[in-house]
C-alpha cells in the first residue's frame, strides 16, 4: 500500500516507466520479500511530499488512491492567480513559475512558465516525472529538444495540474508541521492531544477530559499528553518522546484490530510489525506477515480498519483484481470514505 511517489507519464513508446523517486525521497527498503502486495494510494503520507500517477491517470484500481488523484476540472485555478502568495512569479513575464533546481530548459505551458531538467538515457520513449522539485524529463539521446517541447505541449494540462497540486501539497505539509513545544497539538486517532511537559510523570501519560467537562467546542483538543520532560526540554526531545508514545499506541491498536479482520476474512496472520516507510501505508506478504505504518495512529479507527482490511485481503488475493476488491468490500462495504481521507491526507511532521 503505497504513499505518494513521483507522478510519471510516458509518451512515444511502450517501454517500462523509469520511475526513479526524487532525490529528496530516498529508498526505504534495500530488500523487499518476494510476493509482496502493495497498494498505491498514500496516498500518500507521509509522508512523502510527492504523489504518484501512472500512465493511466483515469483509474488504476489500486486501493489507496494517490494523493494527487484530483479531478481534471481542478486543473489550473492557481495558475490564473500570478500574485497568489504561494506562487513564485517569473522575473521577466510575471507568470507563475515552476522551477526545477536542476533545470536546463524553459517552456511556457498555458499561463505558466515551467523550467525543467532533461536527463538523457538509453530508452525508447520520452518520460515525464512531476515530483516535489518540479518537472523532470527523461528522453532518449537521439530525441531533439523540439521533439521534447512538442511532447510537453501535448500534455500541457496534465503537467500544469500536477505542478499546482505538488505546490499546494507542499504548502499544506508546511502548515501541518508541529511546533514541538508545550501546548502544541498532535493528531491522535482522528482527534488531537495537547502536549504538557510534566517532570512528575514517567514516559508519556494520556489524560482524558473530566466527565464534568462539557465538550462544547468541536475541534478543540481536550485530551492532554503529559510527557516526563523538564520545562526546558528541546524540541527534539519532545518530538522523540511523542513519537515513541505514538508508536507504542499504534502497536496496541494494530494488535487489537488485525485479529478482528483476520477472523472475518478467515486468514492467518503470522506477524504484524510497524513500518516507517516513506512510500507505503502497509504491505502484506504471502507468508502472512503484515506491515502497517505507525503514522496511521494519527487517523480515526475507520481509516486504520480500512488499511488493515486491505492488507489482510491480500492474503487471499495477492493482486488488485475485481476479486480482491470484492474481498475488501465483504468486510468493509463503505471503504470509500476512509480511502478518500488517505487520498487527501497530509501527515504532520
Secondary structure, DSSP 8 states (H G I E B T S, - for coil): -B----EEEEES--S-------TTS--S-S---SSEE--B-----SS-S---B-S-TT----SS--TT---GGGSSTGGG-TT-TT--B-TTT-SEEEE-TT--EEEEETTEEEEEEEEEES-SSEEEEEETTEEEEEEETTS-HHHHHHHHHHTHHHHHHHHHHHHHHHHHHHHT----STT-EEEETTEEEEEEE-TTSSSEEEE---TTS---STT---EEEEES--TT--HHHHHHHHHHHHHHHHHHHHHHHHHHHHHHHT----EEEEE--SSBSEEEETTSEEEEEGGGGGS-HHHHHHHHHHHHHTTT-SS-SHHHHHHHHHH-TT-HHHHHHHHT-----
